[in-house]
């Protein structure tokens, strides 16, 4: 026992870092944070100087103009519709392609890498940039917002879908292939039953994200409540702006509650 304790004190167990590597890693991490703070011009002093201006801005927003809610009903509904269709189209775009981005289903390395890079490109472009592109292509309105959310969401969902496929149990897949099942049969009976619950959870989360993003896309002419938000700020109607923010927060809270209940119901049904 004493010898074992002596060895423990003198040398770290195999696979664990000693003190010097930990100190070196910590110093390197602090150096990276300092470098990032310098580039980002992080200054808490400037933030402290700007707090009175923030307080003045918030003071102008209070109290919210509750009469303005009547004008926000239609844009709020439009925002939900944009998020709903953006999510639906993203799923329809991601599902057929995600199987090619799963390493355990795609033996061809070229196809696998190409599909992964397509997902990286689509999710690497911000929704606002995509909305600006689609506004120039199809004009103002909610449809560019739907397309922007669909393209960006397809990249995000495709990545999550393919990664969940890579984590499945390979036993059913090998059993189906041994019986002579084709690729479609293997996917339908061996893959989808194992990932459908995780996919639904991710889709619900993506809908929440799209609902928040849809409120911003209106700022570039892609419809929704964001258009009213920007308009009120440009006209210095800050009480109307506060009303828009309250409605947006209420929408996000409702969406979060509904999606949480749906996830709980789905998980309960799969047990």
C-alpha positions in Angstrom: 0.0 0.0 0.0 2.8 2.4 0.9 4.7 1.6 -2.2 1.6 2.2 -4.3 1.0 5.5 -2.6 4.7 6.4 -3.1 4.4 5.7 -6.8 1.2 7.8 -7.0 2.9 10.8 -5.4 6.1 10.5 -7.5 4.6 10.0 -10.9 1.1 10.6 -12.4 -0.9 7.6 -13.6 -0.5 6.6 -17.2 -2.5 8.7 -19.6 -2.7 11.7 -17.2 -0.8 15.0 -17.6 1.7 16.1 -15.0 1.8 19.6 -13.4 4.1 21.2 -16.0 1.9 20.3 -19.0 -1.1 21.6 -17.2 0.6 24.9 -16.3 1.8 25.2 -19.9 -1.7 24.6 -21.2 -3.2 27.1 -18.8 -0.7 29.8 -19.8 -1.3 29.1 -23.5 -5.1 29.3 -22.9 -4.7 32.7 -21.1 -2.5 33.9 -24.0 -5.1 33.0 -26.5 -7.8 34.7 -24.5 -5.7 37.9 -24.2 -5.0 37.8 -27.9 -8.7 37.4 -28.7 -9.6 40.2 -26.3 -7.0 42.5 -28.0 -8.4 41.8 -31.4 -12.0 42.2 -30.3 -11.1 45.4 -28.4 -12.8 44.1 -25.2 -13.0 47.1 -22.8 -15.2 47.0 -19.7 -14.3 50.6 -19.1 -16.0 51.6 -22.4 -19.0 49.5 -21.3 -19.1 51.3 -18.0 -19.1 54.7 -19.8 -21.9 53.5 -22.1 -24.2 52.3 -19.3 -25.9 55.8 -18.9 -26.7 55.8 -22.6 -28.2 52.3 -22.3 -30.2 53.4 -19.3 -31.5 56.5 -21.3 -32.4 54.2 -24.2 -34.3 51.8 -22.0 -36.0 54.7 -20.3 -37.4 55.9 -23.6 -38.8 52.5 -24.3 -40.9 52.4 -21.1 -43.7 52.0 -20.8 -44.4 49.9 -24.0 -47.2 51.2 -26.3 -49.7 48.4 -25.8 -52.0 49.8 -28.4 -49.3 49.0 -31.0 -50.0 45.3 -30.4 -53.0 45.4 -32.7 -50.6 46.2 -35.6 -48.3 43.4 -34.6 -50.8 40.5 -34.8 -50.4 39.9 -38.6 -46.6 40.3 -38.6 -46.3 37.9 -35.6 -48.4 35.3 -37.4 -46.3 35.8 -40.5 -43.1 35.3 -38.4 -44.4 31.9 -37.2 -45.3 30.9 -40.8 -41.8 31.8 -42.0 -40.2 29.7 -39.2 -42.6 26.8 -39.9 -42.0 26.6 -43.6 -38.3 27.4 -43.2 -38.0 24.4 -40.9 -40.1 22.1 -43.1 -38.1 22.9 -46.3 -34.8 22.5 -44.3 -35.9 19.0 -43.3 -37.0 18.1 -46.8 -33.6 19.3 -48.1 -31.5 17.6 -45.4 -33.0 14.2 -45.0 -32.3 12.8 -48.5 -28.7 14.0 -48.4 -27.7 13.3 -44.8 -27.2 9.6 -45.5 -24.4 10.4 -47.9 -22.7 12.4 -45.2 -22.7 9.5 -42.7 -19.4 7.6 -42.7 -20.9 4.3 -41.8 -23.3 4.4 -44.8 -21.1 5.9 -47.4 -18.1 3.8 -48.4 -17.2 6.3 -51.1 -14.9 8.9 -49.5 -15.4 11.5 -52.3 -19.1 11.5 -51.9 -18.8 11.6 -48.1 -16.4 14.6 -48.2 -18.4 16.4 -50.8 -21.6 16.1 -48.9 -20.0 17.3 -45.7 -18.6 20.3 -47.4 -21.9 21.2 -48.9 -23.4 21.2 -45.4 -20.5 23.3 -44.2 -21.1 25.9 -46.9 -24.8 26.2 -46.4 -24.6 26.5 -42.6 -21.6 28.7 -42.8 -23.5 31.6 -44.5 -25.5 33.6 -42.1 -29.3 33.7 -42.5 -29.2 37.5 -43.0 -26.8 37.3 -45.9 -28.9 34.5 -47.5 -32.0 36.7 -46.9 -30.4 39.6 -48.7 -29.5 37.3 -51.6 -33.0 36.0 -51.9 -34.6 39.4 -51.5 -32.6 40.5 -54.5 -33.8 37.4 -56.3 -37.5 37.2 -55.5 -38.3 40.6 -54.0 -39.4 41.8 -50.6 -41.7 39.8 -48.4 -41.7 36.7 -46.3 -40.7 34.2 -49.0 -37.0 35.3 -49.0 -37.0 34.6 -45.3 -38.4 31.1 -45.8 -35.7 30.4 -48.4 -32.9 31.8 -46.2 -34.0 29.7 -43.2 -34.4 26.6 -45.4 -30.9 26.8 -46.9 -29.1 27.5 -43.6 -31.3 25.1 -41.7 -30.6 22.3 -44.2 -26.9 22.6 -43.5 -27.4 22.5 -39.7 -29.9 19.7 -39.8 -27.9 17.7 -42.3 -24.9 17.8 -40.0 -26.9 16.7 -36.9 -28.7 14.0 -38.9 -25.5 12.5 -40.3 -23.8 12.6 -37.0 -26.7 10.8 -35.3 -26.6 8.2 -38.0 -22.9 7.6 -37.4 -23.6 6.8 -33.7 -26.2 4.1 -34.3 -25.8 0.4 -33.4 -24.4 -1.3 -36.4 -25.9 -4.7 -35.5 -29.2 -4.2 -37.2 -27.5 -2.8 -40.3 -25.2 -5.8 -40.6 -28.1 -8.2 -40.0 -30.2 -6.6 -42.8 -27.3 -6.6 -45.2 -26.7 -10.2 -44.4 -30.3 -11.1 -45.4 -29.8 -9.3 -48.8 -31.6 -6.1 -48.0 -30.9 -3.2 -50.3 -29.7 0.3 -49.3 -33.3 1.7 -49.1 -34.5 -1.2 -47.0 -31.5 -0.9 -44.7 -32.2 2.8 -44.2 -35.9 2.4 -43.6 -35.8 -0.6 -41.2 -32.3 -0.3 -39.7 -31.4 3.4 -39.6 -34.5 5.5 -39.2 -36.0 3.6 -36.2 -32.8 4.3 -34.3 -32.5 8.0 -35.1 -36.1 9.2 -35.5 -36.4 10.4 -31.8 -33.2 12.3 -31.9 -34.2 13.8 -35.3 -37.5 15.1 -34.0 -35.8 16.7 -31.0 -33.4 18.5 -33.3 -36.1 19.6 -35.7 -38.1 21.1 -32.8 -35.0 22.9 -31.5 -34.4 24.2 -35.1 -37.9 25.5 -35.2 -37.2 27.6 -32.0 -34.1 28.9 -33.6 -35.8 29.8 -36.8 -38.5 31.6 -34.9 -35.9 33.8 -33.3 -34.1 34.3 -36.6 -37.3 35.1 -38.5 -37.8 38.1 -36.2 -34.4 39.4 -37.4 -34.8 38.7 -41.1 -37.5 41.3 -41.3 -34.8 43.9 -40.8 -33.6 43.2 -44.3 -37.0 43.1 -45.9 -37.8 39.4 -45.5 -41.1 40.0 -43.7 -42.2 39.2 -40.2 -42.3 41.3 -37.1 -38.7 42.4 -37.6 -39.9 44.8 -40.2 -42.1 46.6 -37.7 -39.2 46.5 -35.2 -36.8 48.2 -37.5 -39.4 50.7 -38.7 -40.3 51.8 -35.1 -36.6 52.3 -34.3 -36.0 54.3 -37.5 -38.9 56.6 -36.5 -37.7 56.9 -32.9 -40.9 55.3 -31.7 -39.1 53.4 -28.9 -42.2 52.5 -27.0 -43.4 50.7 -30.1 -40.0 49.0 -30.2 -40.5 47.8 -26.7 -43.8 46.4 -27.6 -42.2 44.5 -30.5 -39.6 43.1 -28.2 -42.2 42.0 -25.7 -44.2 40.2 -28.4 -41.0 38.5 -29.7 -40.1 37.3 -26.2 -43.6 36.0 -25.7 -43.5 34.1 -29.0 -40.1 32.5 -28.1 -41.4 31.5 -24.7 -44.5 29.9 -26.2 -42.5 28.0 -28.8 -40.1 26.8 -26.1 -42.9 25.5 -23.9 -44.6 23.8 -26.8 -41.5 22.1 -28.1 -40.5 21.0 -24.6 -43.9 19.4 -24.1 -43.7 17.7 -27.5 -40.2 16.3 -26.8 -41.4 15.0 -23.4 -44.4 13.4 -25.1 -42.2 11.8 -27.9 -39.7 10.5 -25.4 -42.5 9.0 -23.2 -44.0 7.3 -26.2 -40.7 5.7 -27.3 -40.0 4.1 -23.9 
